[in-house]
């Protein structure tokens, strides 16, 4: 019986494939049909599980090609795409592939024509199948069950619902990944079981066959909820890559509605807890003065005290920064007027630096204290409080633009640098600042007040030396 | 602190890690667990195992070993002077958690970073120990990304690369002055020095691999870095310039941009308002233009306005095309590949499809429509046998025609 005879009889063939995802079976039959010159419109393809043509009429006995029939040609690209496209649930896939294979015999380069409708359709099928496989790799969730067998006590079981016939084709991925683990993947289209050595296929399963939970899922949900940044909500981007249809088999997805609803609230809360309101930097000393009196950005501003503004000429070359106003400064509303301030005055005079020509201010603008009876006892500001107050100190710096800043004490240095430095390691050398001015660090004069004897003498000498160096440097900068 | 449950600690340490943008698990050497004792595989393409409502992919278990830190970087929630709750994991905890998650197919592997405790070296040792337990004791063959600490001993940083698929060192801020101001404990020279050494190590290892099959691997997925956008005054032009220098000098696989987001307990020197998220998106687009579309950094900067910022309402490619209208329209049937890549709305895939298809037929507008996402977007810049955008390219309101509708922008920014 030759191929030609079939054409004369106008026969229709009914080709039944044993499995819905069996590319090799399709290829073998398609090859024979092409060799017998059976045109695409004379073939009806069916496979189990497909909504195939139940009433299709046709001859189930396929023609046998002549031994010397010419070989069937297909480009590598076609075979690559066809292997994937066969896995699609589209009932037309086998007919489509045959039609393209038929056309390939006349035009071997047809696959390169991306504008061809058939080629485009195969590419669409391929893409959908690849995406489904990729999502399977991503969204399968195993749950651990204790197995009865003595050895190998752990068994991991997953329930998954793929859209296409991709289960068997992706077995290799899970075998390679979990080679030394005992696992099963159950789906409505079939199941896979791996015991660490061999892979077995099983019948279709139901959700009830899979375990309902795993203690580890609480940790996973905690992770999922914590790694999410509520300050950026992009639900559309999430849905595009993780459509709702997958959610029911993913333990973490139950949290999504709650996370989305809570996001804006959480962000507002983060902002409220976090930093102060945005504000433009004040541009005049008067504006800074006014603003610091209103400032309640840290708890110190809420104590019973008043803000103390810096004082000195607006074009001062030297800025001297202290820690914070003390009891007397707070009452007077002026910086460096208490015992430490008076001590500083004496040393400045000795070094030949005119206090009137310098701008004096503090790293923290309010007096921090605890009440002990009638006395208000000084307390050091925390790093955070200094950082919050940097806003004001920097505003003053921006207006005065001093050439040299003398920071007295570690708090003052932090107010300028934003980090805590050691006085003994940094004193005596200029530290360049980003606005081309320079910082000199020395001890706070109140430190000298607390010392006695030898230590006091030593520290006084160091303090004097620092001031002398500043004086000298100022002269250089002025020159 | 010891009373914290593992659940609480995971919550704190994952929360602390969420400001890192990268979660990529791609581009490493291909391997699997067949013939091994453990589990794990990497097959080139990364896998995103879940997506969070912030639109980011969850591919790796991304956590900090600890959020205690001796540094005081102002943009960072874990800085010394911040009041966040602190927690720590041991390297063994991290390894156990990674394996438990991996067995259930939640993740591709581990992305481990840490606050600096005690010293940079001590911290680096702990990070390496977690990776060592996974690789050596459990024969774990999944993906590992280790953050390396530029202040640590170069020998330790080198060891990290021997266990990890990817190592990264964050440059943190696009300008040196921003770094000095906001991350006073960090040093730009030190960061770039460490990147340079890692680059050399990677090159050396891949050389050795060519000569000896069993040469040790060194960070086969390369190194990456991250920059925070909107915390300092750097313009988009500054950022694009910095990124291109980093790609050029250190052979980075990726530069990640992370829009500064308001963090609890923020420092007062930071802006409180976050930059529009779309700015981060535009920077990623400009990054793509340089990496895949053949734009030079200077050309990307041409798309920016006089203030050095990329327009937010349209993408940088369209902005560039609107500025250089004299280069369009292009004839789809004969234009060179590098010119077609400059047409707004044509991606690399679409351009390659056009090139393949035009060998078979002379393309008409309908053909182009089938090969591209949106014909309306590309039409003003192309001609085919049956189409010329006669007046379209010269219209003054072309930008308005092509810019996405305002409502969409608002939604995206929300």
Interface residues (C-beta under 8 A of the other chain):
Chain A: X109 X112 X113 X114 X115 X120 X134 X137 X138 X139 X140 X141 X142 X143 X144 X156 X158 X173 X175 X176 X177 X178 X179 X180 X181 X214 X216 X218 X219 X220 X222 X223 X224 X225 X226 X227 X228 X229 X230 X231 X232 X233 X234 X235 X236 X237 X238 X241 X242 X250 X252 X256 X259 X260 X263 X267 X270 X271 X273 X274 X275 X276 X277 X278 X297 X382 X383 X384 X387 X388 X389 X390 X391 X394 X417 X418 X419 X420 X434
Chain B: X6 X7 X10 X11 X12 X14 X15 X17 X18 X19 X32 X33 X34 X35 X36 X37 X38 X39 X40 X41 X43 X45 X47 X48 X49 X50 X51 X52 X53 X54 X55 X56 X57 X58 X61 X62 X63 X72 X74 X80 X81 X82 X83 X97 X100 X101 X103 X104 X105 X106 X177 X180 X181 X182 X184 X185 X259 X261 X262 X263 X264 X265 X266 X267 X268 X269 X270 X271 X272 X273 X274 X277 X353 X354 X356 X357 X359 X360 X361 X363 X367 X370 X371 X411 X412 X414
